[in-house]
Amino acid sequence: MKGSSHTNREYPKKDSPNDPPGDSINNRQPENLAAAYFNRGLSKAMGGDYKAAIEDYTKAIELNPNFAAAYSNRGSAKAKLGDTQGAKEDYEKAKLISKGRRV
């Protein structure tokens, strides 16, 4: 159209609830995504959604298997849901990682 200021621009897509946290800002390094999932899990846990928090902490651990805080927080969420054995296992892994061991 003559005189139109409209151009075909591509705008960054907005995150949908199913996208990995931070995906639209091209934050795809595994350690960055692990931190994003950890933070989202923390937010969910603070809101009382421990099951969803565990899912995000688990994803953070998959991306960074030596993420001690993710194991510790996942253990706390499991304890809140009554999974004392799972909580104990996660706490032990967090403790080992904090002492410099890999799991």
N, C-alpha and C positions, 0 to 999 in steps of 0.2 A: 504494500500500500504506500502510495506516495505521501510523504510528510509524516508517516507513522514513526514513533519512537520505539515501537515494539520490535524486539529482536528475539531470536530463538536462543535463550540462555538455558543452561542446565543449572539448576539449583541443587545444593546438597540435599539428599533425602533426609527426612527426619527419622529418628530411631522409632521403631515400633516396639511394643512390649516384648516381642519375640526375638529381636535383634540382640546380638551380644552387646553389652554395655560399651558405649564409645565407638561402635562400629562406623557410624556415619562420619566421624572425624578421622577416619583412617588410622586408628590407634590399634593396629593389629599385631604388634610384637607380643609373643606369648607372655612375657613378664608383665607387660602393660595390661593385657587382657586379664591376666590372673589378678592383678590389683583391682581392676574394674569389677570383676566378679566378686572378689572379696568384699569390696565396699558395698556392692549391692546386697550381698548376703548380710553384712552388718546392718544395713538399713532394714532389711526384712526381719532380722532377729529383734531389732529394737522395736519393731512394730508387732512382735509376737508371732510372726509367721515362721516358725522354726523349721517346718518341713521345706518351705521354699528357700530358707537360708541355707539349709544343709545342701540343697541342690546347687546353689551358687558357690558355696565353699568347696564342694566336690569338684566343680568345674575349675575353680581356681587351682586346686591341687593337681588336677589332670594337666593343666598348663604349666604349673611350676611344682613339681613333686616335693620340693624341699622348702615349702612355704609354711614355716612353723606356726605362724599366727592363724593361718587358715585351718590347720589341723586342730589347734587349740579352740578356736571359735566353733568349729564343727562339733568338737567334743562337747562344748557347752550347750549347743543346740540339741544334740542327741540326749544329753542329760535332762534337759527341760522336757523332752518327749518320753523320758523314762527308759531310754536305751543306755543303761549304765555300763554294759560291757563295751558297746561301741564307743562311748565317751572315754572310757579308760584306755582303749586302744589308740584313740586319737591323741589323748593327752600324752601317752608314752611316745608316740611318733614325734609330737611337738618337742618333747623333752630331749629326745635323741638329736633332732635337728639343731636345737638350741645349743647343744654341746658340740656341734661341729660334725656330726655324723650324717651320712646320707641315708635315706630310706628307700 
